């Protein structure tokens, strides 16, 4: 029995990790990886052929990642909000039939993301080709890969000469004074209001 403030023993005696008196090594083998890869590829190709000339992937919105640490980064979302779909003049049921992903649970937190995704939808609709019954489908090629991928190209850096004015500017002092001004701004307004009343 454990006495005093000792650790409760938790050694895992039933695990068989090595060739020993307790039994052979138990390892789950995955020797079917190559055949699984092939079957997945063939399934994708079959699905693409069945829905041709429509693209295999749906159009997805650009959203910001979760938490403060990653919120500056953007990625593809699950689907467009009902508000974004409505802004373009579509209804969700029809949008799903023309290759637009819709997520009824997502909401718009800011106007910038709403405008960005509405612009994305408008670009997609301007390039969309809808075939009627009897039209020749072979004339239109099927899009492979991501529909409207995120443009991650960075703007070119603009070089500037260092002038005497830039050298003489004291950034830390300017920030300290600005912080001090904002601290006392409310007090100054209160004093001015008091003087006006008197």
C-alpha positions as CSV (number, residue, x, y, z in Angstrom):
1,X,0.0,0.0,0.0
2,X,1.1,3.6,-0.7
3,X,2.3,5.4,2.4
4,X,2.6,9.1,3.0
5,X,2.7,11.5,0.0
6,X,3.9,9.1,-2.7
7,X,2.8,8.8,-6.3
8,X,0.2,6.2,-7.0
9,X,1.9,3.5,-9.2
10,X,0.5,3.6,-12.7
11,X,2.9,1.4,-14.7
12,X,1.2,-0.1,-17.7
13,X,2.0,-3.8,-17.3
14,X,-0.5,-5.0,-19.9
15,X,0.9,-3.2,-22.8
16,X,2.8,-5.4,-25.2
17,X,5.3,-3.2,-27.0
18,X,8.2,-5.6,-27.3
19,X,9.0,-9.2,-27.9
20,X,9.1,-10.6,-24.3
21,X,7.7,-13.2,-22.0
22,X,4.4,-11.3,-22.0
23,X,3.7,-11.9,-25.7
24,X,4.6,-10.8,-29.2
25,X,4.6,-7.2,-30.4
26,X,1.1,-6.1,-31.5
27,X,1.3,-3.7,-34.5
28,X,-1.6,-2.8,-36.8
29,X,-0.3,-2.9,-40.4
30,X,-1.6,-0.6,-43.2
31,X,-0.3,-2.3,-46.3
32,X,-3.3,-1.2,-48.3
33,X,-2.3,2.4,-48.6
34,X,-1.4,2.3,-52.3
35,X,-4.6,0.5,-53.3
36,X,-6.7,2.9,-51.2
37,X,-5.0,5.9,-52.9
38,X,-5.8,4.5,-56.3
39,X,-9.4,3.8,-55.4
40,X,-9.9,7.4,-54.0
41,X,-8.4,8.8,-57.2
42,X,-10.7,6.7,-59.4
43,X,-13.7,7.7,-57.3
44,X,-12.9,11.4,-57.7
45,X,-12.5,11.0,-61.5
46,X,-15.8,9.1,-61.7
47,X,-17.6,11.9,-59.7
48,X,-16.0,14.6,-61.9
49,X,-17.1,12.8,-65.1
50,X,-20.7,12.4,-63.7
51,X,-21.1,16.1,-62.9
52,X,-19.2,17.5,-65.9
53,X,-18.8,20.3,-67.1
54,X,-19.7,21.6,-63.5
55,X,-16.6,22.0,-61.3
56,X,-15.9,19.3,-58.7
57,X,-15.5,21.8,-55.9
58,X,-17.9,24.5,-54.8
59,X,-17.3,28.3,-54.5
60,X,-16.3,29.0,-50.8
61,X,-16.1,32.4,-49.0
62,X,-13.0,34.0,-47.6
63,X,-13.1,34.0,-43.7
64,X,-10.8,35.0,-40.9
65,X,-9.3,32.3,-38.7
66,X,-10.5,31.9,-35.1
67,X,-8.9,33.4,-32.0
68,X,-6.9,36.5,-31.6
69,X,-3.6,34.7,-32.5
70,X,-4.8,33.7,-36.0
71,X,-7.5,36.3,-36.8
72,X,-5.2,38.3,-39.1
73,X,-5.0,35.2,-41.4
74,X,-7.6,34.4,-44.0
75,X,-8.7,31.0,-45.3
76,X,-11.6,29.3,-47.2
77,X,-14.8,29.0,-45.2
78,X,-17.5,26.4,-45.2
79,X,-20.1,28.5,-47.0
80,X,-21.6,31.9,-47.7
81,X,-24.0,33.5,-45.2
82,X,-27.7,34.0,-46.1
83,X,-27.1,37.7,-45.9
84,X,-24.3,37.5,-48.6
85,X,-26.4,35.3,-50.8
86,X,-29.4,37.8,-50.5
87,X,-27.1,40.8,-51.3
88,X,-26.4,39.2,-54.7
89,X,-30.0,38.6,-55.4
90,X,-30.1,34.8,-55.1
91,X,-31.9,32.4,-52.8
92,X,-30.0,29.7,-50.9
93,X,-31.7,26.8,-52.6
94,X,-30.8,28.0,-56.1
95,X,-27.3,29.0,-55.0
96,X,-26.5,25.4,-54.0
97,X,-27.6,24.2,-57.5
98,X,-25.1,26.5,-59.3
99,X,-22.0,25.5,-57.3
100,X,-22.1,28.0,-54.4
101,X,-21.6,26.6,-50.9
102,X,-24.1,28.0,-48.3
103,X,-23.7,27.9,-44.5
104,X,-26.9,29.0,-42.7
105,X,-25.1,29.0,-39.3
106,X,-22.4,31.5,-40.2
107,X,-23.0,35.3,-39.6
108,X,-21.3,38.4,-40.7
109,X,-19.4,40.2,-37.9
110,X,-18.2,43.2,-40.0
111,X,-19.1,45.0,-43.2
112,X,-15.7,44.5,-44.8
113,X,-16.0,40.7,-44.9
114,X,-19.6,41.0,-46.2
115,X,-18.4,43.3,-49.1
116,X,-15.5,41.0,-49.9
117,X,-17.6,37.9,-50.2
118,X,-20.4,39.7,-52.1
119,X,-17.7,40.8,-54.6
120,X,-16.5,37.2,-54.8
121,X,-20.0,36.0,-55.6
122,X,-20.5,38.7,-58.2
123,X,-17.3,37.7,-59.9
124,X,-18.3,34.1,-59.9
125,X,-21.8,34.9,-61.3
126,X,-20.3,37.0,-64.1
127,X,-18.2,34.0,-65.2
128,X,-20.9,31.4,-64.7
129,X,-22.1,29.5,-67.7
130,X,-25.5,27.8,-67.3
131,X,-26.3,25.2,-69.9
132,X,-29.9,24.6,-71.0
133,X,-31.4,21.3,-72.1
134,X,-30.0,20.3,-75.5
135,X,-26.9,22.6,-75.3
136,X,-23.5,21.1,-76.2
137,X,-21.7,20.4,-72.9
138,X,-18.4,19.5,-74.6
139,X,-17.9,23.1,-75.7
140,X,-17.3,24.1,-72.0
141,X,-14.2,22.8,-70.2
142,X,-14.5,21.6,-66.6
143,X,-12.6,23.6,-64.0
144,X,-10.2,21.6,-61.9
145,X,-8.9,22.6,-58.5
146,X,-10.1,25.4,-56.2
147,X,-12.7,27.8,-57.5
148,X,-11.4,31.4,-57.2
149,X,-8.4,30.7,-54.9
150,X,-7.3,33.3,-52.4
151,X,-4.8,35.8,-53.9
152,X,-1.8,35.7,-51.5
153,X,0.5,37.8,-53.6
154,X,2.1,40.6,-51.6
155,X,2.4,44.2,-53.0
156,X,5.8,45.4,-54.1
157,X,7.9,47.3,-51.5
158,X,8.4,51.0,-52.1
159,X,11.9,52.2,-51.3
160,X,12.5,55.7,-49.8
161,X,15.5,57.8,-49.1
162,X,16.3,58.5,-45.4
163,X,16.2,62.3,-45.0
164,X,17.4,64.5,-42.1
165,X,13.7,65.1,-41.1
166,X,13.1,61.3,-40.7
167,X,16.4,61.0,-38.7
168,X,15.4,63.8,-36.3
169,X,11.9,62.3,-35.6
170,X,11.8,60.8,-32.1
171,X,9.2,58.0,-32.4
172,X,9.2,56.9,-28.7
173,X,8.8,60.5,-27.5
174,X,5.9,61.1,-29.9
175,X,4.1,58.0,-28.7
176,X,4.6,58.8,-25.1
177,X,3.2,62.3,-25.6
178,X,0.2,61.0,-27.5
179,X,-0.5,58.5,-24.8
180,X,-0.3,61.2,-22.2
181,X,-2.7,63.4,-24.2
182,X,-5.3,60.7,-24.5
183,X,-5.0,60.1,-20.7
184,X,-5.8,63.7,-19.8
185,X,-8.2,64.4,-22.7
186,X,-11.4,63.5,-20.7
187,X,-10.2,65.5,-17.7
188,X,-9.6,68.6,-19.9
189,X,-13.1,68.3,-21.5
190,X,-14.7,68.1,-18.1
191,X,-12.8,71.2,-16.9
192,X,-13.9,73.1,-20.1
193,X,-17.5,72.1,-19.5
194,X,-17.3,73.3,-15.9
195,X,-15.9,76.7,-17.0
196,X,-18.7,77.1,-19.6
197,X,-21.4,76.5,-16.9
198,X,-19.9,79.1,-14.6
